Amino acid sequence: MEQITTLSQALDISDDCRVVTLADPPYAILHTNRAWSRLTGFKFTEIANRSNHFLQGPHTERDALEQLRDAVRAGKHTKVRIVNYTKSGEPFYNTLECFPLSDRQGNVTHYCGVLDGEPCSDPAIPKVDRTLDPVLLAPKLESMDDKAEASEGEAVAVHRPKRLRRHMTMSEALSNTTDAIVMTQAHPPHKITHVNQPWCEMCGYTLEEVEGLTNSILQGPETDQALLNDLMSSVRRGESSSATLVNYKKGGVKFVNQVQVMPVYNEADELDSFMAMLHDVDNV
C-alpha cells in the first residue's frame, strides 16, 4: 500500500483499518477508525489512551512482536503477520503494517498501524476467555495532561476555556486527550475525521458513529445558525474564533457549550483541518 508518513495521511477517512499511537512507550492509542472497531470489536472509547497489548494472547508470536518492537524503537517502517484476538476472544491472523509519522524536523512523533485481518480456523489456536482479562480490567494509561491537572489540585470546579491559539499543529490537536476535541476535513462539507474520548463522553456519540459525518449532528432547533456561519467565516480567513452555542447530545439532550474553532496545520505548515474544542457551560 501507499506509504503513510504524516499524521494528516493517517487521519484521512479511509476504508483501511487504522490505529494511531504516540511514538514513545507505552505507545498510547490516540485514534482508531471505524474499520478498526469492526475488525477488533472494541470501541474507541474503550481503548483510548491504552497500549495495543490487549490484542495479544497466548498464541501471539513472540518473534513477530520482537520484530515489531525493534522497528518501532528504530523509527522504521515494518510489516508483520501475527495472531491477535478480538474483544470477544476470537483469534485472527493480523497482517500489521506499521508506519512512523514524522514532523517537519524529521522527528518521529506518532505511529500508524494498518491492520488486515483474516479469520483463524486453526483448532490449535482456540478462543480466549476475555471476562477475566487483566489487561482489559486494568486502568487506562495516565496522560501527561492528566498528571499536570492532578498536580494542580481540585480547587477550581469550573473548567474555563483556554485562550485562543492562532496556530495549531496536527500533532498538538491530536495529542489533546483532556479537552473535548472534534477534528474535521478542511474542505466542505467538513466531514469528521477524529473525536477524542472527552468529546464522546460530552456528546454521547462514539467515534465509530460520527466518522465521516459533520458537526451538524449536534445542531438542533435552538442552535444559532448565524453564530455558526460567523465561526466558519473566521476560520476560512485563517483566524481562530469562539462562540457560545446551544447544541444537542445524542438522544436530543440540550446543552450549552463554549466552542473554540481554529485551523489546524500539517507538517508542511499547510492548512489541513479544522478543530473545535468544546467546553460545557451549563453549570457556569
Number of C-alpha atoms within 10 A of each C-alpha: 5 4 12 18 19 24 22 18 14 25 22 17 17 14 10 16 20 25 23 25 27 23 21 13 10 14 19 22 23 25 27 28 25 23 18 24 19 13 18 21 15 17 19 24 20 12 20 20 24 22 19 16 12 17 19 19 18 14 15 19 14 12 11 15 15 11 13 21 13 13 17 21 11 11 20 15 19 17 17 15 18 19 21 24 25 21 19 14 20 19 28 24 18 20 18 19 19 25 25 27 27 19 18 11 7 9 12 21 17 26 29 27 24 22 23 18 20 13 10 18 12 9 7 8 16 14 17 18 11 17 11 9 13 10 16 17 10 9 10 15 16 11 16 12 14 12 10 10 12 10 9 9 8 9 6 8 7 12 11 12 16 10 8 14 13 12 14 20 19 24 20 10 19 22 17 18 20 15 17 21 24 24 27 27 23 19 11 8 13 16 21 23 24 25 28 26 26 18 23 20 13 15 23 15 19 20 25 19 10 18 17 20 14 17 17 12 14 18 18 15 10 11 18 14 13 8 14 16 10 13 20 17 14 16 18 15 9 15 17 24 20 21 14 18 21 18 22 22 18 14 9 13 11 19 17 18 18 19 22 22 25 27 28 28 21 19 20 11 13 11 19 18 24 27 26 23 21 24 22 20 16 11 7 9
